[in-house]
Amino acid sequence: ELPALQVPKYSLELSLPEFEILSMPRNIFIPALGNITYDFSFKSSVIALSANAGLY
């Protein structure tokens, strides 16, 4: 027969901090830096993959 264990009862209160959601701007302005291009290529003995992207 096992002895009875007394487990204390704690009142646990959790309070979360209040967060204010800031209003996000509807337009994001990107400064003109010229054309931005990106080229990617991957070659192996099984497959060759190439991709490119650009902002003009």
MARVEXVEX-57801 format. One record per residue: residue number from 1; chain; x, y, z of N, C-alpha, C in turn. Coordinates in Angstrom, 2 decimals. Example, Ala and Ser with C-alpha at 12.3 -4.5 7.8 and 13.67 -1.06 7.14 Angstrom:
2
n: 1 | chain: A | n.X: 13.19 | n.Y: -5.69 | n.Z: 7.80 | ca.X: 12.30 | ca.Y: -4.50 | ca.Z: 7.80 | c.X: 13.20 | c.Y: -3.30 | c.Z: 7.80
n: 2 | chain: A | n.X: 12.85 | n.Y: -2.25 | n.Z: 7.08 | ca.X: 13.67 | ca.Y: -1.06 | ca.Z: 7.14 | c.X: 12.90 | c.Y: 0.03 | c.Z: 7.87
This chain:
56
n: 1 | chain: A | n.X: 0.86 | n.Y: -1.18 | n.Z: 0.00 | ca.X: 0.00 | ca.Y: 0.00 | ca.Z: 0.00 | c.X: 0.90 | c.Y: 1.24 | c.Z: 0.00
n: 2 | chain: A | n.X: 0.61 | n.Y: 2.15 | n.Z: -0.90 | ca.X: 1.40 | ca.Y: 3.37 | ca.Z: -1.02 | c.X: 0.86 | c.Y: 4.45 | c.Z: -0.09
n: 3 | chain: A | n.X: 1.75 | n.Y: 5.23 | n.Z: 0.50 | ca.X: 1.27 | ca.Y: 6.32 | ca.Z: 1.35 | c.X: 0.62 | c.Y: 7.43 | c.Z: 0.52
n: 4 | chain: A | n.X: -0.35 | n.Y: 8.08 | n.Z: 1.09 | ca.X: -1.04 | ca.Y: 9.17 | ca.Z: 0.39 | c.X: -0.12 | c.Y: 10.39 | c.Z: 0.36
n: 5 | chain: A | n.X: 0.01 | n.Y: 10.96 | n.Z: -0.81 | ca.X: 0.85 | ca.Y: 12.15 | ca.Z: -0.97 | c.X: -0.03 | c.Y: 13.38 | c.Z: -0.95
n: 6 | chain: A | n.X: 0.38 | n.Y: 14.35 | n.Z: -0.19 | ca.X: -0.37 | ca.Y: 15.61 | ca.Z: -0.13 | c.X: 0.21 | c.Y: 16.55 | c.Z: -1.19
n: 7 | chain: A | n.X: -0.59 | n.Y: 16.88 | n.Z: -2.16 | ca.X: -0.17 | ca.Y: 17.80 | ca.Z: -3.22 | c.X: -0.77 | c.Y: 19.15 | c.Z: -2.93
n: 8 | chain: A | n.X: 0.06 | n.Y: 20.18 | n.Z: -2.75 | ca.X: -0.50 | ca.Y: 21.50 | ca.Z: -2.46 | c.X: -1.22 | c.Y: 22.05 | c.Z: -3.68
n: 9 | chain: A | n.X: -2.30 | n.Y: 22.75 | n.Z: -3.43 | ca.X: -3.07 | ca.Y: 23.37 | ca.Z: -4.50 | c.X: -2.66 | c.Y: 24.84 | c.Z: -4.59
n: 10 | chain: A | n.X: -2.13 | n.Y: 25.19 | n.Z: -5.72 | ca.X: -1.72 | ca.Y: 26.57 | ca.Z: -5.95 | c.X: -2.74 | c.Y: 27.24 | c.Z: -6.86
n: 11 | chain: A | n.X: -3.07 | n.Y: 28.45 | n.Z: -6.52 | ca.X: -3.93 | ca.Y: 29.20 | ca.Z: -7.43 | c.X: -3.01 | c.Y: 29.86 | c.Z: -8.46
n: 12 | chain: A | n.X: -3.15 | n.Y: 29.43 | n.Z: -9.68 | ca.X: -2.26 | ca.Y: 29.89 | ca.Z: -10.74 | c.X: -3.00 | c.Y: 30.92 | c.Z: -11.58
n: 13 | chain: A | n.X: -2.45 | n.Y: 32.11 | n.Z: -11.63 | ca.X: -3.05 | ca.Y: 33.18 | ca.Z: -12.43 | c.X: -2.04 | c.Y: 33.60 | c.Z: -13.48
n: 14 | chain: A | n.X: -2.48 | n.Y: 33.58 | n.Z: -14.70 | ca.X: -1.63 | ca.Y: 34.02 | ca.Z: -15.80 | c.X: -2.21 | c.Y: 35.30 | c.Z: -16.36
n: 15 | chain: A | n.X: -1.38 | n.Y: 36.29 | n.Z: -16.46 | ca.X: -1.83 | ca.Y: 37.54 | ca.Z: -17.08 | c.X: -0.90 | c.Y: 37.84 | c.Z: -18.25
n: 16 | chain: A | n.X: -1.49 | n.Y: 38.05 | n.Z: -19.38 | ca.X: -0.72 | ca.Y: 38.35 | ca.Z: -20.57 | c.X: -0.58 | c.Y: 39.85 | c.Z: -20.72
n: 17 | chain: A | n.X: 0.59 | n.Y: 40.30 | n.Z: -21.18 | ca.X: 0.75 | ca.Y: 41.74 | ca.Z: -21.40 | c.X: -0.14 | c.Y: 42.21 | c.Z: -22.54
n: 18 | chain: A | n.X: -0.53 | n.Y: 43.46 | n.Z: -22.46 | ca.X: -1.39 | ca.Y: 44.02 | ca.Z: -23.50 | c.X: -0.52 | c.Y: 44.52 | c.Z: -24.65
n: 19 | chain: A | n.X: -0.90 | n.Y: 44.11 | n.Z: -25.83 | ca.X: -0.18 | ca.Y: 44.53 | ca.Z: -27.02 | c.X: -1.07 | c.Y: 45.48 | c.Z: -27.82
n: 20 | chain: A | n.X: -0.45 | n.Y: 46.55 | n.Z: -28.29 | ca.X: -1.17 | ca.Y: 47.45 | ca.Z: -29.19 | c.X: -0.70 | c.Y: 47.15 | c.Z: -30.60
n: 21 | chain: A | n.X: -1.65 | n.Y: 46.86 | n.Z: -31.46 | ca.X: -1.31 | ca.Y: 46.58 | ca.Z: -32.85 | c.X: -1.21 | c.Y: 47.92 | c.Z: -33.58
n: 22 | chain: A | n.X: -0.01 | n.Y: 48.18 | n.Z: -34.05 | ca.X: 0.21 | ca.Y: 49.44 | ca.Z: -34.76 | c.X: -0.36 | c.Y: 49.33 | c.Z: -36.17
n: 23 | chain: A | n.X: -0.90 | n.Y: 50.42 | n.Z: -36.63 | ca.X: -1.47 | ca.Y: 50.42 | ca.Z: -37.98 | c.X: -0.33 | c.Y: 50.36 | c.Z: -38.99
n: 24 | chain: A | n.X: -0.42 | n.Y: 49.40 | n.Z: -39.87 | ca.X: 0.61 | ca.Y: 49.22 | ca.Z: -40.88 | c.X: 0.33 | c.Y: 50.17 | c.Z: -42.04
n: 25 | chain: A | n.X: 1.38 | n.Y: 50.71 | n.Z: -42.63 | ca.X: 1.15 | ca.Y: 51.57 | ca.Z: -43.80 | c.X: 0.62 | c.Y: 50.74 | c.Z: -44.96
n: 26 | chain: A | n.X: -0.30 | n.Y: 51.32 | n.Z: -45.71 | ca.X: -0.89 | ca.Y: 50.59 | ca.Z: -46.83 | c.X: 0.05 | c.Y: 50.55 | c.Z: -48.03
n: 27 | chain: A | n.X: 0.92 | n.Y: 51.52 | n.Z: -48.13 | ca.X: 1.84 | ca.Y: 51.57 | ca.Z: -49.26 | c.X: 3.27 | c.Y: 51.47 | c.Z: -48.72
n: 28 | chain: A | n.X: 4.03 | n.Y: 50.59 | n.Z: -49.30 | ca.X: 5.44 | ca.Y: 50.46 | ca.Z: -48.95 | c.X: 6.23 | c.Y: 51.02 | c.Z: -50.12
n: 29 | chain: A | n.X: 7.00 | n.Y: 52.05 | n.Z: -49.85 | ca.X: 7.75 | ca.Y: 52.71 | ca.Z: -50.90 | c.X: 9.15 | c.Y: 52.10 | c.Z: -50.97
n: 30 | chain: A | n.X: 9.52 | n.Y: 51.69 | n.Z: -52.17 | ca.X: 10.85 | ca.Y: 51.14 | ca.Z: -52.40 | c.X: 11.67 | c.Y: 52.21 | c.Z: -53.12
n: 31 | chain: A | n.X: 12.79 | n.Y: 52.60 | n.Z: -52.56 | ca.X: 13.59 | ca.Y: 53.63 | ca.Z: -53.23 | c.X: 14.13 | c.Y: 53.13 | c.Z: -54.57
n: 32 | chain: A | n.X: 14.23 | n.Y: 54.03 | n.Z: -55.50 | ca.X: 14.68 | ca.Y: 53.65 | ca.Z: -56.83 | c.X: 16.17 | c.Y: 53.36 | c.Z: -56.80
n: 33 | chain: A | n.X: 16.53 | n.Y: 52.13 | n.Z: -57.00 | ca.X: 17.93 | ca.Y: 51.73 | ca.Z: -57.01 | c.X: 18.34 | c.Y: 51.21 | c.Z: -58.38
n: 34 | chain: A | n.X: 17.50 | n.Y: 51.38 | n.Z: -59.35 | ca.X: 17.77 | ca.Y: 50.81 | ca.Z: -60.65 | c.X: 17.13 | c.Y: 49.44 | c.Z: -60.77
n: 35 | chain: A | n.X: 17.53 | n.Y: 48.71 | n.Z: -61.77 | ca.X: 16.96 | ca.Y: 47.39 | ca.Z: -62.00 | c.X: 17.58 | c.Y: 46.38 | c.Z: -61.04
n: 36 | chain: A | n.X: 16.75 | n.Y: 45.53 | n.Z: -60.48 | ca.X: 17.22 | ca.Y: 44.47 | ca.Z: -59.59 | c.X: 16.93 | c.Y: 43.15 | c.Z: -60.28
n: 37 | chain: A | n.X: 17.97 | n.Y: 42.41 | n.Z: -60.56 | ca.X: 17.81 | ca.Y: 41.12 | ca.Z: -61.21 | c.X: 18.48 | c.Y: 40.03 | c.Z: -60.39
n: 38 | chain: A | n.X: 17.98 | n.Y: 38.82 | n.Z: -60.53 | ca.X: 18.51 | ca.Y: 37.67 | ca.Z: -59.81 | c.X: 18.51 | c.Y: 36.47 | c.Z: -60.75
n: 39 | chain: A | n.X: 19.63 | n.Y: 35.82 | n.Z: -60.85 | ca.X: 19.76 | ca.Y: 34.62 | ca.Z: -61.68 | c.X: 20.20 | c.Y: 33.45 | c.Z: -60.81
n: 40 | chain: A | n.X: 19.57 | n.Y: 32.32 | n.Z: -61.01 | ca.X: 19.89 | ca.Y: 31.12 | ca.Z: -60.25 | c.X: 20.00 | c.Y: 29.95 | c.Z: -61.21
n: 41 | chain: A | n.X: 21.04 | n.Y: 29.16 | n.Z: -61.05 | ca.X: 21.16 | ca.Y: 27.96 | ca.Z: -61.87 | c.X: 21.73 | c.Y: 26.83 | c.Z: -61.02
n: 42 | chain: A | n.X: 21.19 | n.Y: 25.65 | n.Z: -61.24 | ca.X: 21.63 | ca.Y: 24.45 | ca.Z: -60.53 | c.X: 21.75 | c.Y: 23.33 | c.Z: -61.54
n: 43 | chain: A | n.X: 22.91 | n.Y: 22.71 | n.Z: -61.57 | ca.X: 23.14 | ca.Y: 21.62 | ca.Z: -62.52 | c.X: 23.65 | c.Y: 20.40 | c.Z: -61.76
n: 44 | chain: A | n.X: 23.08 | n.Y: 19.27 | n.Z: -62.09 | ca.X: 23.58 | ca.Y: 18.00 | ca.Z: -61.57 | c.X: 23.53 | c.Y: 16.98 | c.Z: -62.69
n: 45 | chain: A | n.X: 23.94 | n.Y: 15.77 | n.Z: -62.39 | ca.X: 23.93 | ca.Y: 14.74 | ca.Z: -63.43 | c.X: 22.52 | c.Y: 14.29 | c.Z: -63.78
n: 46 | chain: A | n.X: 21.55 | n.Y: 14.64 | n.Z: -62.94 | ca.X: 20.17 | ca.Y: 14.19 | ca.Z: -63.18 | c.X: 19.31 | c.Y: 15.31 | c.Z: -63.74
n: 47 | chain: A | n.X: 19.49 | n.Y: 16.52 | n.Z: -63.23 | ca.X: 18.59 | ca.Y: 17.62 | ca.Z: -63.60 | c.X: 19.37 | c.Y: 18.92 | c.Z: -63.70
n: 48 | chain: A | n.X: 18.89 | n.Y: 19.78 | n.Z: -64.54 | ca.X: 19.44 | ca.Y: 21.14 | ca.Z: -64.65 | c.X: 18.29 | c.Y: 22.11 | c.Z: -64.45
n: 49 | chain: A | n.X: 18.48 | n.Y: 23.05 | n.Z: -63.55 | ca.X: 17.42 | ca.Y: 23.99 | ca.Z: -63.21 | c.X: 17.97 | c.Y: 25.40 | c.Z: -63.27
n: 50 | chain: A | n.X: 17.23 | n.Y: 26.28 | n.Z: -63.91 | ca.X: 17.63 | ca.Y: 27.68 | ca.Z: -63.94 | c.X: 16.40 | c.Y: 28.56 | c.Z: -63.78
n: 51 | chain: A | n.X: 16.59 | n.Y: 29.65 | n.Z: -63.07 | ca.X: 15.49 | ca.Y: 30.59 | ca.Z: -62.84 | c.X: 16.06 | c.Y: 31.99 | c.Z: -62.76
n: 52 | chain: A | n.X: 15.25 | n.Y: 32.94 | n.Z: -63.18 | ca.X: 15.66 | ca.Y: 34.33 | ca.Z: -63.03 | c.X: 14.46 | c.Y: 35.18 | c.Z: -62.70
n: 53 | chain: A | n.X: 14.72 | n.Y: 36.29 | n.Z: -62.04 | ca.X: 13.65 | ca.Y: 37.21 | ca.Z: -61.65 | c.X: 14.20 | c.Y: 38.62 | c.Z: -61.74
n: 54 | chain: A | n.X: 13.30 | n.Y: 39.56 | n.Z: -61.92 | ca.X: 13.75 | ca.Y: 40.94 | ca.Z: -62.02 | c.X: 12.68 | c.Y: 41.92 | c.Z: -61.63
n: 55 | chain: A | n.X: 13.11 | n.Y: 43.03 | n.Z: -61.07 | ca.X: 12.25 | ca.Y: 44.19 | ca.Z: -60.80 | c.X: 12.77 | c.Y: 45.34 | c.Z: -61.64
n: 56 | chain: A | n.X: 11.89 | n.Y: 45.87 | n.Z: -62.48 | ca.X: 12.32 | ca.Y: 46.95 | ca.Z: -63.37 | c.X: 11.53 | c.Y: 48.20 | c.Z: -63.07
